[in-house]
Structure formats: structure tokens, C-alpha cells
Amino acid sequence: FIHKHTGDEAEVYDPFLQPLADIHLHSNLIGEFNPNGDIEYVYIFAAVAFLILLVACINYMNLATARSLRRAKEIGLRKTMGGQRWQLLLQFYGESLLLVLLAVLAALPLVEIVLPLFNHLAERNFTLGRLWESAFFFYFLGMVFLVSLLSGSYPALILSGFRPVQALRGNAGQGVATNFFSGRRMRRALVILQFAAAVFLIAAAGIISRQMDFFQQNKWQLREAQIVNIPLRSEDTFRQVKVFQEQILQHEGILGAAACSHIPFTASKHGEFIIPELLGSETVLESDYIVSDAHFSDVFGLEVVAGRGFREDPGETAQTRSFLLNESAVSALGATNEQVIGMAIKHPFFEDAGKVVGVVKDFHYRSLHQSIGPLVIKTNANFVRFLSVKIAGQNLPTHLNTLRQQWTAMFPDVPFVYSLLDADVQRLYRAEEKVGQLFRYFSAIAILISCLGLFGLTAFAAEQRRKEIGIRKVVGASVLQVAMLFSKDFMTLILCAYLIAIPLAFLALREWLSNFPYHVNIGWETFLLSGCLVSVVALLTVSIQAVKTARANPVNALRSE
């Protein structure tokens, strides 16, 4: 088919088939209709969601095992009466499942509340009703059982392993075989894991936010002006675009207009060019290219560093086109800016030829996800598909209305459709923007869950040490000293979490940043700030319970002594 319709040009084609469903997440080819998603981000979100679930499960594990001392006699009695370990395991797994089901019931109204925020972020229109669709429902049901199993396994194994004799004697600390997985050290390790996850997420959110700020500061933009892109969707608009340009330029506030092959700074075409004087007739320069009219360099404010920009030439033919090269294209040719001026250049695919009239300074003609490569800009009014109109930044609605009126008057059967170049460029970084927002939300959730667990553990520790605290107060300990007694222990765990999370976060973020040719450096200040934030929140959480315990009347704790 290709040979039949293109003849000798068929040699430059390399056709292949691509599943339609794979395009959005698994493809990033030149000339696709919209900026694609990235399957890697889907995997990242899934991993972070699992991490937050794990943090919540750790809360349950910690609190359940901390409360196990209170249930030692119950378990000892059941074992003495003939209870088997599998029966106890079944009971504790059942308790875990019941709590998860209650959590699901509590979560449903919360999901309904936050769903509009998620829909805005995902640019979708999900409803809670989708939960009951068969495929999603069974997946959700599987997650419920997985969380129940994950959160209930450790407490169930610990509680069912109590030795009945020791438990009934009241020796709670000796009621189960003592090893790393059965006591205080395991609870401390789980707390460290929780806060390591929180520090990791906060550090990631900080670096992603800095990278997004870098994109905003370095992306292409005009000062005190806007570019409006209008697609030329019909043969009539294509033929009369020059007349339309002349009419709109008569209005105040319309600063310029250029017709081009596609929206600049968001995409480009790729082709091969021959410069016989430098490369010979057989060697080609592989380069991105933009096709435009003579006004492109003026409208977009390109800086000409050698030669000149485009000029209007009514007598231009396919063999007298004007070409501009960027600095990277000149470097790829192994020449200087001055050398290439006036050289003959051909574009075999379009059978265009002409001369290089100028060299423009390198600029980001596509997104910052890609490095600046060789670029050729050439004149050819037969292949333009968009009109880019430069308008004054003030009174934007007025200028847009002027464009709409002129368009409707000239093309009454063609709807006036436009987009602002700023919005088109911003759309290229939408995926990273969403990642940053989600990581901020995930960080807040992780800290909240971790602090809830820490508050519970502090309350349990305070209950266990009531008499000790009472004695300390009787012999003169102040409220601050008692509060410091609790805080010091838990802050040591936070420090351990920090030391674990920072190297992991550094390695993961360095790998993520390596996907961008232009990126920020990973500075120590981000990690220091994340550690300080987690430490302050954790200290406040511990201090609330510690101060409450320290201010209690010691008589109540020592009354039976």
C-alpha cells in the first residue's frame, strides 16, 4: 500500500502496529494528539497507596500487641479450658476483619466528601457507585481481606502464643516466648518504619515541588503578551489565513500573527535535511523542524544570533525557501554560525530547497522533559495548520472577542476554537503537577496516621508507668521532667526513622530526576526540613499525652501501695 501510493519515498517509512489501549500510558511518540500519561506514575501511586495502608496496618499491630498484656489472662484461661491455637487465631483474625469492615463503613462517607477533589485532580468523573461494579467490587473485597490478613497476622500470632501458666500467674511479660518479634523491640521497630515512610513521602513531595517550580521558571513564556493558537480546521480557513491575518492586525492590541505547522513549544516534527556544502549529497542532518510563514521569528521573539530572520517574499517557490537553524543544529553540523549563513539546504521529503538565512539562539521548542536538539525552521505556507496570534496581555477578553468577531465574519460555518499557549505549555507538566499534589496529600495522611498510632502507644506507655510516674512526682520530679522522660524515648525512634528514610529517599529521588535532562539538585535542606517537620509533629503528639499524665495526681496511682 505504501509503495503504491508513495513510490520511491516508501523507503523512508517504517510502519508498525500499536494497540490503541496502550497509547495513553505506554507510548510517547512524536506527533501524538495529546501529552500522554506515564505507566511509571501509576506504579508509583500504587506503591505509595500500599505504603500508607502498611502504615495504618502497623498502627493496628502496635496497639493490638500493646493491649495484649491486658488479655493475657483471658487467653491463658481459654487455653487451660482446652482452646486450640487455631481457634484463637481464627478469633483474632475475625476481630481484625470486623475492624476493617467498620473502617470501610466509616470510609465510604469520607470518600464521597473527597471524591470531587480527586475528580478535579484526575480530570475524571468517578462516582461512588462504581464501587459496586463487579470487577471493581471484587478487587475492593480482595483488598479488604488482604488488609485484614496483613494487620491481623502479627497480633494473632503473638496473642495465640501466650503460655497459659505464666499468663494466669499475671506474669504478662513472660506469657509469650521472648524474641525480637514478640515484644517492645518489635513495636519500636514498627514505629520507626511508620515514621520512615512519613519522612520519605515529605522529602519526595518537597523535591517534586521544587522540580515543578523549576519547570515554571524555565518554561517558554512571553512577558506582557499572550499567544492565542487557532487551529485551521477547514480548507477555507487554510486558503484564506493570510487575509485573516491582515484583517486582525488592523486592530489595536493584536501585535502579530504567524501561521505554522503545529503549536510551537509543545511538539515538533522530525525529518532529514541535506546541506551539500557541509555534508555532501548523501549525508543528512537529522533534526526536528517547524514549518511556518515569514512572521514566526518575530511573533515568538526568537533571538537571531547570526544572519537575519524571515522576510516576506511574494515570489518564494519550493526552491527558494528560507531556513533558520538553531545553535544545536549548527553544532551538529560541526560548523560556526557565520559559516552556515547562505548555504544551500534541502528537505527531500517535501522537495523543498533554499538557503540558510539565519541562526537563532537555542530555546526550549518542546517540553523540559527533553533536551534541546537540532531544529530547522522553514517557510512553506502550504503546510501550516495553526495560526498563532500575539496579543497584548491587558484586556485579554476584549482581544479574544475581537478575534472571535473577525473569525465569525470571515468563516461563519467554522466554529472559533482557540487555546492559550501558556495553557498548552502548562499541560505538558500536568503529570508532574499531579504527582506533587498527590504526594503532599499522601504525606499529610501518613503523618496523621503515624501520629494517631504514636498517641495510642504513648497513652498505653503512660498507663503502664503510672506508678513509676507517681513515685517520681512524689520525690520531686516536675511536669517538664516527666514529659521529657516520654519524649526522649520516642524522639530516639524518630531519629532512627530519619536516618533510614533519608538515604532511601535520596536514591529514589535521584533516579526520578534522572528522567529529566534539566532538573534541580537534591539539596540537604529538603531532607532537613522534612525531618524537622516530622519531629515537631511527633513531639507535639507525645507531649500532649505526656503532659496529661505528668499533671495527674500521684495519689491516684499510689493509693493501693
N, C-alpha and C positions, 0 to 999 in steps of 0.2 A: 504493500500500500504506500509506504514512504517512498520507495524507488519510483513508483508510478506517478506520484504527484510532485516530487521534488527533483527527480533526475539525479544529476551528479552531486547535488547538495545532500543527498541521503547519507553520504559518508560521515557527516558531522553529527548525525543523530545516533543516540544510543538508547532506544526505548526500553522501558521496563514497566512492570505492573506493580501496583501498590494497593493493598487492601484499604478501602475507604475508611473503615473504622480505626485504622492505625494512624491516620494523618494527624489528628489533633495532638496526640501525646507522644507519638513515636517518630515524627518527621519534622524536619526543619530545612526544607529545600528552597532554593531561590525561586521567587515568583509565586509563592503560595498566597492564597487570598487574604489570610489574616495571620497575625502573630500567633504562633502555636503555643500549646501548653508543653509541659515537660513531665514525663513519667517519673523522673527522679524526685520532683517535688511531691508527687503523690506518695512515693515510698517514704519520704521524709515526714510528711504529715502522719502517715500510718504509724511510723516508728515513734513519733512524739506522742501520739494518742495512746499508744501502748505504754509508753513511759509514764504518762500521767495515771493511767489505770494501775500500773505497778505501784506508783506512789500511794494511791488510795488503798490498794491491797495491803501494802506494808503497814499502813495505819491500823487496819483491822488486825493484822498479825500481831503487831506490837501491843495493842490494847487488849486483845484476847489472851495473849500469853501473860501479860502483866496481871490480868484478873484471874489467871489460872490458880494462883495461890489461894484465892478465896473459895475455889471449887474443889480443892484437893480432897477435903473430907467427903464431899458428895461422890467424887469419882472412886475414892477408896472404899466407901460403903457399897457402891454398886458392884465393884469388883469382888468384894467379900461375899456379896449375895449371889455371885455366880455370873455376873455380867462379863461377856466376852469383849475382847478388844475391838473386833469388827463391829459389834453393836455400838460401842462408844464412838468409833469412827463415823458410823452412819449418823449418829445423833449430832455430832459436831459439824459434819458436812451439811446436814439438814438445817442446822442453825445458820450456817453461812449462806445457804441458798435462800432461806427465808429473809435474811437481812438484805441480800442483793435484790430480791423481788420487791421488798419495801422501798429500797433505794430507787428502783425503776419507777415505782408509782410516784415517788417524790420528784423524780427527774422529769417525768412527762410534762407537767405544767411549766417547769423551768425551760424545757426545750421549746415549748410553744411561745414563751416570752422572748427567748434569744433567737428564734428562727428568722425573724425579719432582718436582724443584724447579719446573720450568716448568709441569707439570700442576697443581701446587698454586697457582701464581700465576695461571694461565689458567682454573682451575676446569674443566679438561677431563681426558680420559683418553687422551692420544695415546700411541701406541707406535711403535717404530722400524719396525715392519712396514708402516706407512702409506707409508714412503718408496718402496716398490715398487709401490704402486698406480699405474695407468697415467697418470692425469692429473698426479699429483704427481711421478712419476718423470721425465716428460719436462720438466716445469718445472725440476726439480733438475738434469737433464742440461744444459738450456739455461744455467742459472746457472754450471755448471762450465765450459762453453765461453766464456761471457761473461767470467768471471774470468780464464781463461787468456788470452783476447784482450786484456783490459784491462791485465793485469800484464805480458804479454809484448811488447806493441807497442813501447813506448819502448826497452827494451833491444835488441829485434830490429832496429829501425831504426838505432839508434846503432852496434851492432856490425857490421851488414852494410854500414855506410857507411865503414868504415876504408879509407884509401888504402894499397894493398899495399906500395908502395915505402917510404913513411915507416914503416909498421908493421914491415917486415922490417929496417930500419935500427936499430930499437929506440927510435925517437922516438915513444914511446907517446902523449905529449901532442899530437903533431901528426898522429897516424894517422887523425884524422877531422876533417872540416871544423869549425872553431871557431865556434860561435854559442851563444846562450843555452841552447838545448835539448840541447847535446851535452857539457856538462862540469860542473865543480864548482858553478857557479852554479845549474844546474838541480837538482842533488842537494840543495843548501841550500834551494832553494825548496820541494822536496818535503818536507824535514824540517819546515820552517815550517808547511806545510799539515797534516802529521800532528799536530803539537802544537797547532795552532789548533783542530783537531777535538776533541782531548782537553780543552782548556780550555773549549770551548763546552759539551761534554757535562757537565763537572763543574759549571760555573756553572748549567746548566739543572737538574741534579739538586739543587743547593743551593736554588734558588728554588722548585722544586716541593715539596721537603721543608718549606720554610718555609710555603708555602701550605697544605699538609696540616696542619701544626701549627696554623695559623690556624683551619682548619675544626674541629679537635678542641677548641680553646679556646673557640670561639664557637657551636658547635652546641648545640641544646637538650639539657639534661640536668638530672636531679633529684639533689640531694645526699642521701646516706644513705637512698635509696629506689630502687626499681625499678618499672617499669611492665611488666606482662605483658599482651600482646594476645592475645585468644582469639577466633577467627572464629566467628560464629554461622551454621553451615552448613546448618541444617535448620529447618523450620517450628516444630518442637517447641522447639528452643533459643531461637528468636526470641520465641515466645509466653511462655516461662517465664523469660526472662532476669532479670526483676525479682525473682522468687522466689529464683533462684540468687544474685543479689546479696545479698539479705537473709541467706541462709544462710552465705555465706563471710565476711561482715562480723562474724559472731559469733566468728570465730577470731582469736586473738592474732597480730599480725604482718600482718594484712590491714588496710591503712589506709584503703582506699576503693575504689570501683568505679564506672565510668561507661560507659554504652553510647553508641556513636557510629557515624556512617555509614561511616567508614573510619579507617585507622590515622593518628592525628594526627602532624604534623611530617614525614610522608613523602609526603603527597599531599593534594589538596583538590579540591572540585568548584567549578564556576564557574556563576554564574547572574545573574539580574537582579532587583533589588528596587525597589519603589516606596515613596517617602516623600512622600505628597501635600503635606504642610505645607511641605516644602523644595523639592521637585522638580516638584510638580504631578502630575496623574494620568497624564500621558503620558510624562514623562521618567523614565528608570530609572537606578539605580546599578548598574553592572557590578561584581561583586565575587565573590571566592572565598567559599565557605561550608562550614560543618561543621554537620551535624545531630547532636544529642546529647540525652541526658536532662538532668535538673536537676543532676547531680553533676559535670559536665565541668569547670567552672572550679575547683572545689575539688580534684579529683583531680590536675589538671595544674598547679595552683599559679599560675593566671593572676592577674596583679595588676590589680585593679579601680581605675581612676583617677577614675571618676565613676559615680554611681548605685550599683547593687548587682549581685551575681552572681545566678545562677539559684537558685530555690527550688522545693521540691517542691509541686506543685499538682494534687491528685487530680481537680479539676474542670476541668482545662485542655481546651479544644476547639481546633478548627482556626482559630477566630477569636480566640483568647486566648493565642496562643503568646508566649513570652518571647524577646527578641532581644538579643544583645550585639554591639556594634561594636568594632573595634579603632581605634586613633588614626588610622591611614591612611584608614580608611573615613570617619571624621568629617572629615578634611582634604579628602577628595574631595568631600564634600557642601558644603564651604565654610562649615561651622558650628563652634561650640565644643562641647566635651564636655558642658557643662551644658545647652546648647540642645537636644541630641537626646534627652535623657532624657525619657521619657514620650511621645515622638512615635509616631504610628501608622506601621506598616510592613507591607508586603505582599510575599509571594513568589508571584507569579501562577502559576508552573509547578506548585507543589504546592497552590495555592489556600489557602495559609496566611496568616494575618494576626495581628497582635498589637501589642505595644508594645516600644520600646527600653527595657530596664531598666537597662543599664549600658554603660560604655565600658572596655575593657581595654587595658592598655599593649601597644604593638606587640611582637610576639615572632615568631621565625622558625618559622612554622607549616608551612613546606616547606623544602627544602634551601637552602643558601647559594649555590647556583648561580643562584637567582632572588631578586630584591629583594622586600622586604615590600610587599604590596599591600593593598588594601581587603579586609577579612574580616568576614563576618557569621556568628555562631554562634547557632543557633536550636534550640529544643526541639521535638522531634517523635519520640516513642518508636516510631512506626510505620515509621521509615526507618533504624533502626540496624542495623548489620551486624557490629559488633565489640564486645567487652567489654574495656575496659582496666581492669586491676586494679592498684592501687598497693599494693606490699608493702614491708616493711622490708628494708633492704639486707643485714642479717645473716641467717644461716641460710637463704639462698635456696633450697637444695634441699629443706629441710623445708617451706617455704611452698608451693613448687611441688607437692610431694607432697600437701599438704592440698588444693590446688585440684584436683588430679587425682582424688583420692578423692571429693570432693564432686561433681565433674562426672560421674564414672562411676556414682555412686549415683543421680544425678538423670537422666542421659542415657546409659543403658547401651549403646544402639545407635549412639551418635555418638562417634567417636574424639576423645580430648582432644589438640588441636593448639594450640600456642601459639608465640609469639615474644617476645623481649625487645625493648622499644622501643629500647634502646641499640644493639642489633644491627641493627634496622631502619633507624635513622638512619645508622649507620656504613656500611650497604650503599649509601647514596646517594653516598658519596665513594669507592667501591671503585675506580672507573676511575682517578681521580687517584692513589690509593694505589698501584695497579699501575704507573702511568706513573712515579711516583717511584722505585719499586723497580727497574724496568727501566732507568731512566736511571742509577741507581747501578751496576748491573751493567755497562751499556754503557760507563760512564766508566772502570771498572776495566779492562775489556777493551781499550779504546782506549789507555790509559796503558801497559798491559803490552805491547801490540803495538808502540807507538811506541818504548818503551824497548828492546825487542829489536832493532829496526832501528837505533836510536841506538848501542847496544852494538856491533853489527856494523860500523857506519860508523867508530866510534872505533877499533876493532881494525884496520880497514883503514888508517885515517889513521896509526895508530901504526906499522904495518908500513912504510908509505911513508916515514915520517920517522925511521926507526931510526938512520940515520947522523947526521942532524941532532941527534937527542936524545943520541946518543953523544958528539958533539963538545961539546954544551952541558954534559954532565956532566963531561967531561974538564977543561973550563975553569972548573968550579966551581959549576955550577947544582945546586940542591938538588932533592930529590924533590918538595917542595911547589911550587917554581917550574915544574918540568916539568909537574906536574899542572895548575897554573893555566894553562899555555900551551894545553892541550887544552880545559880547561873554559871559558875565556874565549870561545873561538871558538863553541862550541856554545851557551853561555848567551846569546850575542847572538841566535842563531836563536830561542831560546825567548822572548826579549823581543819579537822581531818577531811571533811567533805569538800572543803575548798581546795585542799592540796590534791585531792583525787580528781575533781572536776576540771580544774584549770588546764592540765596537760591534755586531757581528752578533748576539751572544747577547742584548744589551740590547734590540735591536729585536724579535727573535723572542719573547723572554720577555714583553716589554710587550704584544705582540699576543696572546699566550696568556692573560695575566692579564686582558686586556680582556673576555674571555668571562665573567668573574665580576663581579657587582655589588659584592661585598665581597672584597677581596684585599689582600695585603701590598704594601708599596712595595719597589721594586728598589733595594736599598742597595749602596753601594760595597764593603761588607765581604765580600759573597759573591764578587764578582769578584776582590778582593784575595786571599781565601783560596784560590780556585781557581788563581790564578796562582802563589801561593807553593807550593801542593801540587805542581803540575806541575814547577816549578823545582827543588824539593828532590829529587823522584824522578829527574828528568833529571840533576841534578848528581851524585847518588849513582851513577847508571848510568855516566856519563862518568868519574867519579873512580875507579871500580873498575878500569877498563881503563887509565886514565892512570897511576895509581899503580903498577900492574903493569909498565907499560912503563918508567916512570921508575926503578924499582928494578932493572931488568935491567942486567947487566954491560956497560958500554960497549965492552969489548974484543971481545965477540962481534959487535957492529955494525961495528967499525972494523978488524977483523982483516985484511981484504983491501986496506986503504988504505995 
